[in-house]
Amino acid sequence: MTSSWFVPPLSIAQASRLLPQSPPSSATSKPPDAMVTTPKSRIHALANRLYLSDSYGALLHLTALMDSDPRTLVPKSEEERLSWEGHMLGLVSALHCVAMHEQQWEPHIASEIVDSLLNQARYILQEPAHGTGV
């Protein structure tokens, strides 16, 4: 029995059409005040456009935030740096696995889409007008 909220998996062509073809708008073209959104909400919107869960959006935001803000990771030793590197690889792997599970995507499709989403999320967090990215 299928629940009423079930959305059939997207093909790579369908998902690609939902992704923006150019980087998100730059800080120089600000939306009207009524449309101002936080980087976090913009990253969640990236995931929602592909019918990925809110939890996925949160994981995408966390991964991009930890990876794009060097202040979040200040290793005290080489061992700690290697440990954090492993954690980051784990977060990226989790993004791929959750996307494959939620959309029933094949690994190569999930890889292309997730890598694109992560790059877009990093770009959003690096825009100077948004400060910390929260």
ROVO-315064 format. One record per residue: residue in one letter; x, y, z of N, C-alpha, C in turn. Coordinates in steps of 0.001 Angstrom, whole numbers, padded with zeros to 6 digits, always signed. Layout:
BEGIN
AXYZXYZXYZ
...
// end
This chain:
BEGIN
M+000840-001177+000000+000000+000000+000000+000886+001241+000000
T+000619+002163-000870+001403+003389-000990+000721+004505-000221
S+001514+005228+000577+000931+006343+001313+000630+007486+000354
S-000240+008388+000784-000682+009461-000100+000400+010479-000388
W+001474+010533+000405+002521+011527+000188+003647+010999-000679
F+003559+009775-001161+004622+009185-001959+004810+009941-003269
V+006051+010284-003556+006395+010927-004825+007301+009961-005569
P+006977+009596-006804+007822+008638-007521+009230+009189-007719
P+010232+008315-007751+011616+008759-007936+011797+009548-009229
L+012710+010499-009186+013028+011306-010362+014144+010649-011161
S+014088+010819-012461+015212+010392-013289+016270+011483-013231
I+017473+011205-013706+018522+012222-013690+018131+013409-014571
A+017429+013162-015672+017006+014262-016546+015994+015150-015834
Q+015046+014538-015132+014053+015321-014397+014717+016127-013281
A+015609+015494-012548+016284+016175-011445+017168+017304-011961
S+017833+017079-013064+018707+018108-013628+017923+019348-014023
R+016705+019158-014512+015885+020309-014889+015474+021129-013675
L+015414+020508-012498+015026+021217-011285+016176+022003-010673
L+017409+021627-011006+018567+022331-010469+018817+023597-011269
P+019215+024682-010595+019539+025897-011341+020715+025644-012278
Q+020682+026232-013459+021751+026035-014429+022933+026955-014166
S+022739+028007-013395+023823+028909-013052+023889+029014-011541
P+025010+029508-010999+025109+029647-009549+023975+030515-009015
P+023636+030345-007722+022591+031170-007135+022904+032650-007303
S+021872+033472-007216+022055+034907-007420+023108+035467-006471
S+023878+036410-006967+024954+036973-006160+024407+037965-005156
A+025265+038368-004235+024865+039293-003186+024529+040666-003748
T+024957+040970-004965+024697+042290-005532+023256+042449-005986
S+022574+041360-006271+021177+041466-006679+020295+040970-005537
K+020004+041864-004608+019221+041499-003435+017735+041459-003763
P+017032+040447-003206+015590+040390-003407+014902+041444-002549
P+013642+041778-002838+012909+042705-001981+012836+042162-000556
D+012668+043037+000423+012662+042634+001829+011698+041492+002119
A+010556+041494+001475+009569+040448+001715+010073+039082+001263
M+011051+039057+000376+011548+037795-000159+012912+037413+000409
V+013447+038165+001340+014760+037874+001888+014708+036525+002600
T+015658+035692+002274+015728+034381+002901+017122+034173+003458
T+017231+033284+004397+018536+032964+004963+019229+031938+004082
P+020555+031862+004189+021247+030812+003442+020719+029416+003801
K+020415+029217+005071+019900+027911+005495+018595+027590+004769
S+017678+028549+004679+016408+028273+003999+016620+028076+002500
R+017586+028788+001913+017883+028598+000485+018442+027200+000232
I+019268+026706+001150+019830+025357+001005+018726+024314+001167
H+017836+024517+002136+016702+023600+002295+015843+023587+001030
A+015678+024754+000411+014879+024835-000814+015512+024025-001950
L+016849+023988-002003+017524+023170-003022+017090+021707-002893
A+017086+021220-001656+016697+019826-001414+015213+019611-001687
N+014387+020555-001255+012941+020402-001434+012536+020377-002906
R+013253+021118-003748+012940+021106-005183+013092+019719-005786
L+013950+018901-005180+014161+017536-005685+013382+016516-004864
Y+012418+016994-004080+011567+016141-003253+012364+015365-002214
L+013461+015950-001756+014227+015358-000667+013688+015928+000642
S+013815+015175+001714+013196+015541+002986+013833+016770+003634
D+013127+017319+004621+013671+018428+005401+014926+017982+006158
S+014940+016735+006587+016129+016204+007265+017322+016206+006319
Y+017067+015882+005058+018133+015915+004064+018649+017341+003909
G+017746+018295+003857+018136+019698+003758+019000+020124+004937
A+018654+019656+006124+019440+019984+007320+020840+019366+007227
L+020920+018130+006755+022213+017472+006597+023052+018163+005520
L+022416+018578+004447+023104+019309+003384+023664+020629+003927
H+022863+021347+004685+023307+022615+005276+024477+022391+006223
L+024361+021399+007111+025436+021102+008067+026734+020757+007355
T+026651+019911+006355+027850+019484+005627+028508+020663+004922
A+027716+021470+004251+028264+022630+003548+028836+023643+004538
L+028167+023835+005667+028619+024798+006674+029951+024370+007281
M+030061+023119+007641+031307+022633+008240+032444+022658+007233
D+032124+022418+005984+033145+022352+004946+033556+023740+004449
S+032652+024732+004556+032942+026035+003965+033439+027067+004963
D+033325+026818+006247+033742+027797+007251+034930+027253+008022
P+036145+027740+007700+037332+027194+008354+037352+027420+009861
R+036555+028384+010367+036525+028620+011814+035866+027477+012560
T+035060+026672+011867+034366+025593+012553+035294+024427+012867
L+036374+024303+012130+037309+023198+012342+038712+023755+012580
V+039159+023673+013797+040510+024133+014131+041201+022963+014845
P+041795+022065+014064+042423+020893+014684+043653+021276+015508
K+043806+020589+016639+044945+020839+017520+046136+019959+017172
S+045881+018952+016351+046954+018032+015972+046632+017420+014613
E+047613+016758+014053+047420+016066+012775+046391+014946+012939
E+046417+014280+014081+045471+013197+014343+044029+013741+014353
E+043843+014894+014989+042508+015491+015027+042075+015943+013627
R+042994+016474+012837+042671+016881+011476+042212+015676+010651
L+042926+014577+010782+042550+013364+010050+041197+012832+010510
S+040927+012961+011790+039644+012526+012324+038509+013362+011731
W+038689+014701+011691+037669+015573+011112+037507+015305+009617
E+038593+015004+008947+038505+014685+007524+037629+013446+007318
G+037797+012477+008192+036962+011277+008137+035499+011579+008402
H+035245+012466+009358+033864+012864+009643+033236+013549+008430
M+034010+014414+007766+033488+015107+006589+033172+014120+005467
L+034051+013150+005252+033782+012131+004231+032519+011353+004592
G+032320+011103+005885+031123+010405+006347+029854+011206+006089
L+029920+012523+006324+028755+013370+006063+028399+013379+004573
V+029415+013486+003733+029161+013481+002280+028601+012123+001858
S+029138+011048+002411+028612+009711+002094+027166+009582+002547
A+026854+010149+003709+025477+010104+004204+024535+010845+003258
L+024986+011991+002729+024157+012720+001755+023832+011842+000557
H+024836+011134+000054+024619+010253-001102+023656+009117-000753
C+023876+008485+000395+023038+007345+000782+021590+007747+001022
V+021377+008868+001707+020009+009312+001980+019303+009677+000674
A+019997+010338-000233+019390+010681-001523+019013+009409-002288
M+019897+008420-002295+019582+007162-002988+018366+006500-002352
H+018303+006531-001030+017184+005896-000328+015875+006649-000567
E+015903+007972-000408+014671+008748-000516+014110+008777-001933
Q+014969+008787-002942+014504+008910-004322+014694+007635-005146
Q+015256+006611-004536+015515+005351-005243+016414+005582-006457
W+017372+006499-006316+018316+006793-007389+019424+005763-007409
E+019944+005491-008589+021129+004667-008735+022324+005478-008205
P+023393+004808-007767+024534+005534-007192+025122+006611-008090
H+025269+006338-009383+025876+007346-010260+024980+008572-010430
I+023678+008365-010420+022745+009488-010510+022789+010300-009222
A+022721+009610-008090+022781+010298-006796+024079+011077-006658
S+025170+010494-007111+026466+011163-007007+026485+012486-007755
E+025999+012479-008983+025975+013714-009781+025098+014779-009131
I+023926+014378-008708+022969+015331-008154+023437+015852-006801
V+023885+014961-005925+024324+015375-004595+025559+016267-004682
D+026501+015923-005538+027686+016770-005689+027300+018171-006166
S+026335+018235-007067+025857+019533-007540+025174+020308-006414
L+024313+019635-005654+023642+020286-004527+024651+020805-003505
L+025654+020004-003192+026652+020394-002198+027459+021592-002687
N+027825+021603-003957+028551+022758-004508+027700+024020-004456
Q+026414+023892-004772+025521+025045-004702+025356+025532-003264
A+025251+024597-002324+025118+024968-000912+026379+025685-000429
R+027536+025207-000825+028793+025877-000449+028831+027285-001022
Y+028385+027433-002256+028374+028739-002903+027464+029704-002134
I+026289+029232-001765+025345+030063-001007+025988+030542+000290
L+026692+029655+000981+027301+030025+002266+028494+030948+002108
Q+029097+030973+000932+030262+031831+000724+029895+033233+000263
E+028631+033462-000042+028217+034795-000462+028431+035756+000701
P+029157+036849+000487+029543+037743+001582+028385+038405+002317
A+027267+038614+001688+026153+039316+002328+025481+038489+003403
H+025800+037199+003471+025078+036330+004378+025829+035985+005660
G+026997+036500+005854+027708+036283+007119+028000+034842+007406
T+027462+034333+008509+027802+033004+008998+027117+031879+008248
G+026096+032165+007463+025415+031117+006723+024346+030418+007491
V+023944+030937+008632+022903+030291+009433+021565+030890+009124
// end
